[in-house]
Amino acid sequence: MAIQPNLVKTIEKLQQQIQGVVLAAGEPAYEDARRAWNVTVDQHPALIVVAHSAADIVQAVRFARAEGLDIAVQGTGHGVVRAADGALLIVTSKMKGLQIDVAAQTAWLEPGLKWGEVLAKAQAVGLAPLLGSSTDVGVVGYTLGGGMGWLARKYGLSADNVVYFELVTADGKLIRVSNTENADLFWALRGGGGAFGIVTGMEIKLFPVTTVYGGNLYYPAEMAKEVITRYREWIKDAPDELTSSFLIANYPDIPQMPDPLRGKSFVQVRGLFSGSVEQGKEMLKFWRDWQAPIIDAWVEMPFAAAATISNDPEDPMPSFSTSAWLRELSDEAIDTIIQYGHSVNGSSPLLIAEVRNAGGAISKVDPHSSAYGNRDAAYILHMLSLAPTPEAHHFLSQYANQFRSAMQPWLTGGVYMNFLEGQESRERVKQGFLPENYKRLTEVKAKYDPDNYFSFGFNIPPAGSI
Ligand SMILES: Cc1cc2nc3c(=O)[nH]c(=O)nc-3n(C[C@H](O)[C@H](O)[C@H](O)COP(=O)(O)OP(=O)(O)OC[C@H]3O[C@@H](n4cnc5c(N)ncnc54)[C@H](O)[C@@H]3O)c2cc1C
């Protein structure tokens, strides 16, 4: 959509007020800036501001308010909830300020950072951030949705370890948000997503984790029932140092796939143990003394290499992702996961059906102390695939719905907001939270953004507007 000619002058004025760049449709840089990591998102903002500082974001928000534009924000585009069509899109990817306080074990992060950039700097001084499976994901979007990574059972969610945020409100003010300043907003931001303002920075806790024991064991998918049943036993009394998952992976038959995986299906036991390496090796004996896997890739590694465990793709792609919390892994639940997850002659369009073990430190936090929901659920089922066309996306959604329906007896009814995307994360937002927390989110929204200028994050309408 081209910007109205009468706006040209005001756009020039905005450009003079900021260090970053203002882009309108038709400019080549606009095409780059509107792209998201998830290429199924084809968004056409009215205007894009590539911000260089918090002051730029203040000006951009004030401009949008004056011009009656809604406001969207993007770090990387890994988790776009709603395409920024017709809005002013604030792109934060150039804001990469990072300061680590080694003594305090904290880091100050600007919103354009990806986790890999934080990980590298933190590991250089013997510390670890609570990133997820991919180093390519943005620090802020991940944290606002909860943020569950390989240290989650030991140290909790990324959202549980924020010291304070700085944020630009809907009326264009830069404020500090912590347990003691704007505490209601601090409560909402930890799990409630990007519906409340634009985060311009956050201080997070870091942890002394350097060497870990982690990786994957690959068994033939035909052994899925035995492996998953054994996995259930393995994690029953596992210490919080172990965060793990099992997955059924159907690797595509494409040249980019390494030989041992290409065109084959596996059941994998995946995880990271952050206690001593010796203890980690001891835990793996449970598997190694049982049956030799086809590939044994659990190894001692620096935490800096933790992203090799999931080996998530970094190049932009048409990603499909959905989730459901499980309360238990009964024998019948395992059968259903295998039925829908294991592709036999193309029977499943999913590349991955992964079940991560939650609990541990996540479940020890009072569920009312922040907006984040579903702390009591033991497992999160994550369904992943590629959706190169809208038709493929539709087909995958239908398949995932059938899978979820078949799993109904063992579902809590909750979803993990970070593992949803697009329209689904708008439609199912209530399932992401405890009912009382959702209600409170709408009240915080009514206080800080009563006109819903930030309507591109999780769909949390201001109380009184529903
Ligand atoms: C390959 C891959 C691996 C993943 N692994 C994990 C994992 O292990 N654990 C996990 O918990 N999640 C994981 N996720 C999900 C991920 O956490 C979400 O997709 C998250 O929203 C991505 O944040 P982002 O900033 O990179 O993306 P963006 O698309 O840029 O942002 C997502 C949303 O966050 C909000 N937001 C972003 N920046 C700001 C800001 N500065 N101020 C206010 N709101 C903002 C906005 O609402 C935005 O729409 C993964 C996703 C992918 C694609």
The ligand as an SDF file (V2000), in Angstrom:
LIG
                    3D

 53 58  0  0  0  0  0  0  0  0999 V2000
   13.1520  -22.0180   14.8560 C   0  0  0  0  0  0  0  0  0  0  0  0
   12.3960  -21.5980   16.0960 C   0  0  0  0  0  0  0  0  0  0  0  0
   12.7760  -22.0960   17.3430 C   0  0  0  0  0  0  0  0  0  0  0  0
   12.0990  -21.7030   18.4960 C   0  0  0  0  0  0  0  0  0  0  0  0
   12.4580  -22.2390   19.7040 N   0  0  0  0  0  0  0  0  0  0  0  0
   11.7960  -21.8570   20.8290 C   0  0  0  0  0  0  0  0  0  0  0  0
   12.1290  -22.4090   22.1000 C   0  0  0  0  0  0  0  0  0  0  0  0
   13.0020  -23.2540   22.2220 O   0  0  0  0  0  0  0  0  0  0  0  0
   11.4330  -21.9820   23.1810 N   0  0  0  0  0  0  0  0  0  0  0  0
   10.4490  -21.0340   23.1060 C   0  0  0  0  0  0  0  0  0  0  0  0
    9.9050  -20.6540   24.1320 O   0  0  0  0  0  0  0  0  0  0  0  0
   10.1120  -20.4980   21.9020 N   0  0  0  0  0  0  0  0  0  0  0  0
   10.7460  -20.9030   20.7790 C   0  0  0  0  0  0  0  0  0  0  0  0
   10.3710  -20.4070   19.5680 N   0  0  0  0  0  0  0  0  0  0  0  0
    9.2290  -19.4780   19.5000 C   0  0  0  0  0  0  0  0  0  0  0  0
    9.7000  -18.0370   19.6570 C   0  0  0  0  0  0  0  0  0  0  0  0
   10.0320  -17.8040   21.0110 O   0  0  0  0  0  0  0  0  0  0  0  0
    8.5630  -17.0870   19.2200 C   0  0  0  0  0  0  0  0  0  0  0  0
    8.3270  -17.2900   17.8560 O   0  0  0  0  0  0  0  0  0  0  0  0
    8.9130  -15.6390   19.5040 C   0  0  0  0  0  0  0  0  0  0  0  0
    7.7440  -14.8660   19.3470 O   0  0  0  0  0  0  0  0  0  0  0  0
   10.0000  -15.1230   18.5940 C   0  0  0  0  0  0  0  0  0  0  0  0
   10.3800  -13.8340   18.9790 O   0  0  0  0  0  0  0  0  0  0  0  0
   11.1500  -12.8780   17.9500 P   0  0  0  0  0  0  0  0  0  0  0  0
   11.3630  -11.5860   18.6290 O   0  0  0  0  0  0  0  0  0  0  0  0
   12.3060  -13.6160   17.3750 O   0  0  0  0  0  0  0  0  0  0  0  0
   10.0810  -12.7610   16.7610 O   0  0  0  0  0  0  0  0  0  0  0  0
    9.2370  -11.5390   16.2080 P   0  0  0  0  0  0  0  0  0  0  0  0
    8.3520  -12.1560   15.1620 O   0  0  0  0  0  0  0  0  0  0  0  0
   10.0870  -10.4210   15.7910 O   0  0  0  0  0  0  0  0  0  0  0  0
    8.3600  -11.0950   17.4410 O   0  0  0  0  0  0  0  0  0  0  0  0
    7.2770  -11.8910   17.8540 C   0  0  0  0  0  0  0  0  0  0  0  0
    6.2860  -11.0120   18.5990 C   0  0  0  0  0  0  0  0  0  0  0  0
    6.8940  -10.6000   19.8190 O   0  0  0  0  0  0  0  0  0  0  0  0
    6.5050   -9.2750   20.1140 C   0  0  0  0  0  0  0  0  0  0  0  0
    7.7000   -8.4230   20.1360 N   0  0  0  0  0  0  0  0  0  0  0  0
    8.8770   -8.5970   19.4930 C   0  0  0  0  0  0  0  0  0  0  0  0
    9.7150   -7.5830   19.8000 N   0  0  0  0  0  0  0  0  0  0  0  0
    9.0510   -6.7580   20.6350 C   0  0  0  0  0  0  0  0  0  0  0  0
    9.3680   -5.5370   21.2960 C   0  0  0  0  0  0  0  0  0  0  0  0
   10.5670   -4.9600   21.1670 N   0  0  0  0  0  0  0  0  0  0  0  0
    8.4380   -4.9710   22.0890 N   0  0  0  0  0  0  0  0  0  0  0  0
    7.2140   -5.5350   22.2450 C   0  0  0  0  0  0  0  0  0  0  0  0
    6.8530   -6.6770   21.6390 N   0  0  0  0  0  0  0  0  0  0  0  0
    7.7660   -7.2960   20.8540 C   0  0  0  0  0  0  0  0  0  0  0  0
    5.5500   -8.8190   19.0540 C   0  0  0  0  0  0  0  0  0  0  0  0
    4.2280   -9.0870   19.4580 O   0  0  0  0  0  0  0  0  0  0  0  0
    5.9090   -9.7170   17.8920 C   0  0  0  0  0  0  0  0  0  0  0  0
    4.8150   -9.9140   17.0470 O   0  0  0  0  0  0  0  0  0  0  0  0
   11.0240  -20.7910   18.4010 C   0  0  0  0  0  0  0  0  0  0  0  0
   10.6290  -20.2910   17.1490 C   0  0  0  0  0  0  0  0  0  0  0  0
   11.2970  -20.7050   16.0020 C   0  0  0  0  0  0  0  0  0  0  0  0
   10.8190  -20.1970   14.6700 C   0  0  0  0  0  0  0  0  0  0  0  0
  1  2  1  0
  2  3  1  0
  2 52  2  0
  3  4  2  0
  4  5  1  0
  4 50  1  0
  5  6  2  0
  6  7  1  0
  6 13  1  0
  7  8  2  0
  7  9  1  0
  9 10  1  0
 10 11  2  0
 10 12  1  0
 12 13  2  0
 13 14  1  0
 14 15  1  0
 14 50  1  0
 15 16  1  0
 16 17  1  0
 16 18  1  0
 18 19  1  0
 18 20  1  0
 20 21  1  0
 20 22  1  0
 22 23  1  0
 23 24  1  0
 24 25  2  0
 24 26  1  0
 24 27  1  0
 27 28  1  0
 28 29  2  0
 28 30  1  0
 28 31  1  0
 31 32  1  0
 32 33  1  0
 33 34  1  0
 33 48  1  0
 34 35  1  0
 35 36  1  0
 35 46  1  0
 36 37  1  0
 36 45  1  0
 37 38  2  0
 38 39  1  0
 39 40  1  0
 39 45  2  0
 40 41  1  0
 40 42  2  0
 42 43  1  0
 43 44  2  0
 44 45  1  0
 46 47  1  0
 46 48  1  0
 48 49  1  0
 50 51  2  0
 51 52  1  0
 52 53  1  0
M  END
$$$$
